[in-house]
Amino acid sequence: LDREELSVEEVAKVVRQLYDAEGDIGKVAAIVKRSKPWVSKHLAVTMRWDYRPRQLLEQGKCDDLELLGAYSQWLG
């Protein structure tokens, strides 16, 4: 996860895989040495977002996962 070239979506995919294996946000946070809110935000990326916030993330126009998640909920 510390590799610089990873996109937010790539990191989110790894976090999702760890969560699916461990089943607990606290365990995942300990494994990746990040906070529970950080893990939760990255898990949200793997949820079904509207295409518009996903497009903003992919284009690098916004990398605030909390904001993009709220935007997706507002759209949905």
N, CA, C and O atoms as CSV, one atom per row, in Angstrom:
chain,resi,resn,atom,element,x,y,z
A,1,LEU,N,N,0.798,-1.211,0.000
A,1,LEU,CA,C,0.000,0.000,0.000
A,1,LEU,C,C,0.836,1.268,0.000
A,1,LEU,O,O,0.331,2.341,-0.332
A,2,ASP,N,N,2.077,1.164,0.359
A,2,ASP,CA,C,2.914,2.355,0.418
A,2,ASP,C,C,3.561,2.704,-0.917
A,2,ASP,O,O,4.244,3.722,-1.028
A,3,ARG,N,N,3.351,1.865,-1.931
A,3,ARG,CA,C,3.914,2.149,-3.244
A,3,ARG,C,C,3.272,3.417,-3.804
A,3,ARG,O,O,2.047,3.535,-3.792
A,4,GLU,N,N,4.051,4.348,-4.283
A,4,GLU,CA,C,3.554,5.655,-4.710
A,4,GLU,C,C,2.633,5.614,-5.916
A,4,GLU,O,O,1.766,6.479,-6.044
A,5,GLU,N,N,2.784,4.657,-6.791
A,5,GLU,CA,C,2.035,4.647,-8.039
A,5,GLU,C,C,0.610,4.119,-7.892
A,5,GLU,O,O,-0.148,4.156,-8.861
A,6,LEU,N,N,0.226,3.636,-6.730
A,6,LEU,CA,C,-1.112,3.084,-6.557
A,6,LEU,C,C,-2.169,4.176,-6.595
A,6,LEU,O,O,-2.034,5.213,-5.946
A,7,SER,N,N,-3.218,3.931,-7.361
A,7,SER,CA,C,-4.341,4.865,-7.374
A,7,SER,C,C,-5.205,4.615,-6.147
A,7,SER,O,O,-5.057,3.600,-5.466
A,8,VAL,N,N,-6.094,5.534,-5.878
A,8,VAL,CA,C,-7.004,5.375,-4.752
A,8,VAL,C,C,-7.843,4.116,-4.940
A,8,VAL,O,O,-8.097,3.386,-3.982
A,9,GLU,N,N,-8.267,3.865,-6.155
A,9,GLU,CA,C,-9.075,2.674,-6.420
A,9,GLU,C,C,-8.279,1.388,-6.208
A,9,GLU,O,O,-8.831,0.395,-5.735
A,10,GLU,N,N,-7.010,1.394,-6.547
A,10,GLU,CA,C,-6.172,0.216,-6.313
A,10,GLU,C,C,-6.003,-0.038,-4.818
A,10,GLU,O,O,-6.072,-1.180,-4.363
A,11,VAL,N,N,-5.784,1.023,-4.067
A,11,VAL,CA,C,-5.668,0.897,-2.615
A,11,VAL,C,C,-6.990,0.385,-2.044
A,11,VAL,O,O,-7.005,-0.494,-1.182
A,12,ALA,N,N,-8.092,0.940,-2.531
A,12,ALA,CA,C,-9.410,0.523,-2.057
A,12,ALA,C,C,-9.655,-0.959,-2.333
A,12,ALA,O,O,-10.260,-1.652,-1.515
A,13,LYS,N,N,-9.195,-1.435,-3.461
A,13,LYS,CA,C,-9.373,-2.849,-3.809
A,13,LYS,C,C,-8.614,-3.743,-2.819
A,13,LYS,O,O,-9.124,-4.780,-2.395
A,14,VAL,N,N,-7.403,-3.335,-2.460
A,14,VAL,CA,C,-6.622,-4.099,-1.486
A,14,VAL,C,C,-7.307,-4.072,-0.119
A,14,VAL,O,O,-7.400,-5.096,0.558
A,15,VAL,N,N,-7.781,-2.901,0.275
A,15,VAL,CA,C,-8.482,-2.775,1.553
A,15,VAL,C,C,-9.724,-3.671,1.556
A,15,VAL,O,O,-10.005,-4.334,2.554
A,16,ARG,N,N,-10.460,-3.694,0.454
A,16,ARG,CA,C,-11.654,-4.546,0.351
A,16,ARG,C,C,-11.281,-6.025,0.479
A,16,ARG,O,O,-11.970,-6.782,1.163
A,17,GLN,N,N,-10.207,-6.431,-0.171
A,17,GLN,CA,C,-9.767,-7.828,-0.095
A,17,GLN,C,C,-9.401,-8.198,1.347
A,17,GLN,O,O,-9.753,-9.274,1.829
A,18,LEU,N,N,-8.698,-7.300,2.020
A,18,LEU,CA,C,-8.347,-7.545,3.416
A,18,LEU,C,C,-9.592,-7.617,4.292
A,18,LEU,O,O,-9.695,-8.477,5.166
A,19,TYR,N,N,-10.524,-6.719,4.056
A,19,TYR,CA,C,-11.757,-6.707,4.842
A,19,TYR,C,C,-12.561,-7.986,4.604
A,19,TYR,O,O,-13.097,-8.570,5.545
A,20,ASP,N,N,-12.641,-8.413,3.353
A,20,ASP,CA,C,-13.363,-9.652,3.044
A,20,ASP,C,C,-12.714,-10.850,3.730
A,20,ASP,O,O,-13.407,-11.772,4.159
A,21,ALA,N,N,-11.394,-10.838,3.835
A,21,ALA,CA,C,-10.672,-11.938,4.482
A,21,ALA,C,C,-10.771,-11.872,6.005
A,21,ALA,O,O,-10.935,-12.898,6.666
A,22,GLU,N,N,-10.670,-10.664,6.558
A,22,GLU,CA,C,-10.628,-10.500,8.020
A,22,GLU,C,C,-12.007,-10.254,8.634
A,22,GLU,O,O,-12.275,-10.682,9.756
A,23,GLY,N,N,-12.884,-9.562,7.892
A,23,GLY,CA,C,-14.232,-9.307,8.378
A,23,GLY,C,C,-14.352,-8.263,9.467
A,23,GLY,O,O,-15.381,-8.180,10.137
A,24,ASP,N,N,-13.301,-7.456,9.656
A,24,ASP,CA,C,-13.319,-6.477,10.734
A,24,ASP,C,C,-12.468,-5.266,10.353
A,24,ASP,O,O,-11.301,-5.408,9.986
A,25,ILE,N,N,-13.057,-4.084,10.444
A,25,ILE,CA,C,-12.348,-2.858,10.071
A,25,ILE,C,C,-11.137,-2.636,10.980
A,25,ILE,O,O,-10.084,-2.198,10.517
A,26,GLY,N,N,-11.286,-2.935,12.266
A,26,GLY,CA,C,-10.172,-2.770,13.205
A,26,GLY,C,C,-8.980,-3.639,12.849
A,26,GLY,O,O,-7.837,-3.192,12.948
A,27,LYS,N,N,-9.228,-4.863,12.440
A,27,LYS,CA,C,-8.138,-5.758,12.050
A,27,LYS,C,C,-7.443,-5.241,10.796
A,27,LYS,O,O,-6.216,-5.254,10.705
A,28,VAL,N,N,-8.239,-4.787,9.831
A,28,VAL,CA,C,-7.660,-4.249,8.600
A,28,VAL,C,C,-6.825,-3.018,8.913
A,28,VAL,O,O,-5.727,-2.862,8.379
A,29,ALA,N,N,-7.336,-2.140,9.776
A,29,ALA,CA,C,-6.596,-0.932,10.162
A,29,ALA,C,C,-5.252,-1.294,10.777
A,29,ALA,O,O,-4.243,-0.644,10.506
A,30,ALA,N,N,-5.243,-2.317,11.594
A,30,ALA,CA,C,-3.984,-2.755,12.220
A,30,ALA,C,C,-3.021,-3.317,11.176
A,30,ALA,O,O,-1.819,-3.060,11.244
A,31,ILE,N,N,-3.529,-4.072,10.223
A,31,ILE,CA,C,-2.685,-4.659,9.185
A,31,ILE,C,C,-2.036,-3.581,8.326
A,31,ILE,O,O,-0.839,-3.639,8.048
A,32,VAL,N,N,-2.832,-2.593,7.904
A,32,VAL,CA,C,-2.305,-1.562,6.997
A,32,VAL,C,C,-1.721,-0.367,7.750
A,32,VAL,O,O,-1.214,0.580,7.149
A,33,LYS,N,N,-1.807,-0.437,9.097
A,33,LYS,CA,C,-1.265,0.625,9.950
A,33,LYS,C,C,-1.865,1.991,9.630
A,33,LYS,O,O,-1.161,2.992,9.494
A,34,ARG,N,N,-3.183,1.992,9.515
A,34,ARG,CA,C,-3.959,3.213,9.273
A,34,ARG,C,C,-5.128,3.237,10.253
A,34,ARG,O,O,-5.370,2.263,10.966
A,35,SER,N,N,-5.849,4.351,10.283
A,35,SER,CA,C,-6.983,4.478,11.202
A,35,SER,C,C,-8.221,3.764,10.660
A,35,SER,O,O,-8.326,3.480,9.467
A,36,LYS,N,N,-9.146,3.483,11.566
A,36,LYS,CA,C,-10.410,2.878,11.151
A,36,LYS,C,C,-11.172,3.780,10.169
A,36,LYS,O,O,-11.712,3.273,9.186
A,37,PRO,N,N,-11.235,5.104,10.403
A,37,PRO,CA,C,-11.919,5.964,9.420
A,37,PRO,C,C,-11.255,5.908,8.034
A,37,PRO,O,O,-11.948,5.950,7.018
A,38,TRP,N,N,-9.930,5.814,7.989
A,38,TRP,CA,C,-9.224,5.702,6.705
A,38,TRP,C,C,-9.664,4.436,5.989
A,38,TRP,O,O,-9.957,4.463,4.794
A,39,VAL,N,N,-9.713,3.319,6.723
A,39,VAL,CA,C,-10.140,2.040,6.141
A,39,VAL,C,C,-11.579,2.155,5.658
A,39,VAL,O,O,-11.902,1.725,4.550
A,40,SER,N,N,-12.433,2.727,6.477
A,40,SER,CA,C,-13.850,2.870,6.121
A,40,SER,C,C,-14.036,3.689,4.844
A,40,SER,O,O,-14.841,3.329,3.985
A,41,LYS,N,N,-13.304,4.774,4.721
A,41,LYS,CA,C,-13.406,5.615,3.516
A,41,LYS,C,C,-12.966,4.850,2.275
A,41,LYS,O,O,-13.572,4.986,1.212
A,42,HIS,N,N,-11.920,4.052,2.405
A,42,HIS,CA,C,-11.453,3.283,1.257
A,42,HIS,C,C,-12.395,2.125,0.927
A,42,HIS,O,O,-12.524,1.743,-0.236
A,43,LEU,N,N,-13.042,1.576,1.929
A,43,LEU,CA,C,-14.058,0.562,1.657
A,43,LEU,C,C,-15.228,1.168,0.892
A,43,LEU,O,O,-15.815,0.521,0.025
A,44,ALA,N,N,-15.562,2.412,1.219
A,44,ALA,CA,C,-16.678,3.080,0.537
A,44,ALA,C,C,-16.432,3.207,-0.965
A,44,ALA,O,O,-17.375,3.190,-1.756
A,45,VAL,N,N,-15.172,3.334,-1.351
A,45,VAL,CA,C,-14.841,3.444,-2.777
A,45,VAL,C,C,-15.264,2.178,-3.512
A,45,VAL,O,O,-15.614,2.235,-4.690
A,46,THR,N,N,-15.234,1.039,-2.828
A,46,THR,CA,C,-15.578,-0.219,-3.479
A,46,THR,C,C,-17.088,-0.439,-3.563
A,46,THR,O,O,-17.550,-1.386,-4.199
A,47,MET,N,N,-17.843,0.435,-2.921
A,47,MET,CA,C,-19.292,0.336,-2.985
A,47,MET,C,C,-19.760,0.901,-4.322
A,47,MET,O,O,-18.979,1.487,-5.072
A,48,ARG,N,N,-21.000,0.721,-4.594
A,48,ARG,CA,C,-21.541,1.175,-5.875
A,48,ARG,C,C,-21.772,2.691,-5.836
A,48,ARG,O,O,-22.774,3.167,-5.302
A,49,TRP,N,N,-20.836,3.425,-6.405
A,49,TRP,CA,C,-20.960,4.872,-6.518
A,49,TRP,C,C,-21.583,5.220,-7.856
A,49,TRP,O,O,-21.471,4.460,-8.818
A,50,ASP,N,N,-22.226,6.349,-7.914
A,50,ASP,CA,C,-22.685,6.909,-9.176
A,50,ASP,C,C,-21.453,7.154,-10.056
A,50,ASP,O,O,-20.352,7.364,-9.545
A,51,TYR,N,N,-21.641,7.128,-11.349
A,51,TYR,CA,C,-20.493,7.276,-12.254
A,51,TYR,C,C,-19.834,8.648,-12.141
A,51,TYR,O,O,-18.637,8.778,-12.399
A,52,ARG,N,N,-20.594,9.668,-11.758
A,52,ARG,CA,C,-20.026,11.029,-11.721
A,52,ARG,C,C,-18.944,11.195,-10.662
A,52,ARG,O,O,-17.874,11.706,-10.992
A,53,PRO,N,N,-19.158,10.789,-9.394
A,53,PRO,CA,C,-18.049,10.898,-8.436
A,53,PRO,C,C,-16.885,9.975,-8.789
A,53,PRO,O,O,-15.725,10.329,-8.578
A,54,ARG,N,N,-17.192,8.791,-9.328
A,54,ARG,CA,C,-16.125,7.873,-9.738
A,54,ARG,C,C,-15.274,8.516,-10.833
A,54,ARG,O,O,-14.052,8.375,-10.846
A,55,GLN,N,N,-15.932,9.218,-11.745
A,55,GLN,CA,C,-15.220,9.885,-12.833
A,55,GLN,C,C,-14.316,10.994,-12.283
A,55,GLN,O,O,-13.188,11.158,-12.746
A,56,LEU,N,N,-14.800,11.743,-11.311
A,56,LEU,CA,C,-13.980,12.786,-10.684
A,56,LEU,C,C,-12.735,12.184,-10.039
A,56,LEU,O,O,-11.647,12.753,-10.125
A,57,LEU,N,N,-12.900,11.033,-9.395
A,57,LEU,CA,C,-11.773,10.351,-8.769
A,57,LEU,C,C,-10.786,9.859,-9.818
A,57,LEU,O,O,-9.581,10.077,-9.692
A,58,GLU,N,N,-11.296,9.196,-10.853
A,58,GLU,CA,C,-10.428,8.635,-11.891
A,58,GLU,C,C,-9.667,9.718,-12.651
A,58,GLU,O,O,-8.525,9.505,-13.059
A,59,GLN,N,N,-10.288,10.868,-12.839
A,59,GLN,CA,C,-9.642,11.960,-13.570
A,59,GLN,C,C,-8.713,12.775,-12.680
A,59,GLN,O,O,-8.038,13.687,-13.158
A,60,GLY,N,N,-8.674,12.457,-11.404
A,60,GLY,CA,C,-7.797,13.170,-10.485
A,60,GLY,C,C,-8.295,14.554,-10.112
A,60,GLY,O,O,-7.537,15.376,-9.598
A,61,LYS,N,N,-9.568,14.812,-10.370
A,61,LYS,CA,C,-10.123,16.130,-10.063
A,61,LYS,C,C,-10.484,16.278,-8.592
A,61,LYS,O,O,-10.566,17.392,-8.074
A,62,CYS,N,N,-10.700,15.150,-7.924
A,62,CYS,CA,C,-10.994,15.170,-6.494
A,62,CYS,C,C,-10.546,13.837,-5.904
A,62,CYS,O,O,-10.866,12.776,-6.441
A,63,ASP,N,N,-9.813,13.894,-4.812
A,63,ASP,CA,C,-9.402,12.655,-4.161
A,63,ASP,C,C,-9.891,12.584,-2.710
A,63,ASP,O,O,-9.413,11.767,-1.924
A,64,ASP,N,N,-10.835,13.439,-2.374
A,64,ASP,CA,C,-11.437,13.436,-1.046
A,64,ASP,C,C,-12.541,12.379,-1.028
A,64,ASP,O,O,-13.648,12.614,-1.511
A,65,LEU,N,N,-12.227,11.222,-0.470
A,65,LEU,CA,C,-13.150,10.090,-0.507
A,65,LEU,C,C,-14.441,10.364,0.242
A,65,LEU,O,O,-15.510,9.918,-0.172
A,66,GLU,N,N,-14.348,11.090,1.332
A,66,GLU,CA,C,-15.538,11.420,2.110
A,66,GLU,C,C,-16.475,12.309,1.297
A,66,GLU,O,O,-17.684,12.082,1.271
A,67,LEU,N,N,-15.923,13.305,0.644
A,67,LEU,CA,C,-16.710,14.204,-0.186
A,67,LEU,C,C,-17.333,13.463,-1.367
A,67,LEU,O,O,-18.510,13.656,-1.675
A,68,LEU,N,N,-16.550,12.621,-2.022
A,68,LEU,CA,C,-17.068,11.870,-3.176
A,68,LEU,C,C,-18.158,10.890,-2.755
A,68,LEU,O,O,-19.131,10.696,-3.485
A,69,GLY,N,N,-18.006,10.275,-1.594
A,69,GLY,CA,C,-19.032,9.369,-1.087
A,69,GLY,C,C,-20.322,10.109,-0.786
A,69,GLY,O,O,-21.408,9.624,-1.103
A,70,ALA,N,N,-20.208,11.286,-0.173
A,70,ALA,CA,C,-21.394,12.091,0.105
A,70,ALA,C,C,-22.057,12.546,-1.185
A,70,ALA,O,O,-23.283,12.545,-1.292
A,71,TYR,N,N,-21.257,12.930,-2.154
A,71,TYR,CA,C,-21.775,13.348,-3.459
A,71,TYR,C,C,-22.533,12.194,-4.121
A,71,TYR,O,O,-23.608,12.398,-4.684
A,72,SER,N,N,-21.977,10.998,-4.053
A,72,SER,CA,C,-22.632,9.833,-4.638
A,72,SER,C,C,-23.976,9.554,-3.943
A,72,SER,O,O,-24.963,9.239,-4.608
A,73,GLN,N,N,-24.012,9.670,-2.616
A,73,GLN,CA,C,-25.258,9.463,-1.893
A,73,GLN,C,C,-26.274,10.533,-2.255
A,73,GLN,O,O,-27.458,10.236,-2.413
A,74,TRP,N,N,-25.828,11.768,-2.388
A,74,TRP,CA,C,-26.717,12.868,-2.743
A,74,TRP,C,C,-27.328,12.637,-4.124
A,74,TRP,O,O,-28.505,12.923,-4.347
A,75,LEU,N,N,-26.525,12.121,-5.044
A,75,LEU,CA,C,-27.017,11.846,-6.397
A,75,LEU,C,C,-28.005,10.686,-6.422
A,75,LEU,O,O,-28.961,10.669,-7.198
A,76,GLY,N,N,-27.739,9.706,-5.533
A,76,GLY,CA,C,-28.500,8.469,-5.565
A,76,GLY,C,C,-29.823,8.554,-4.909
A,76,GLY,O,O,-30.559,7.569,-4.873
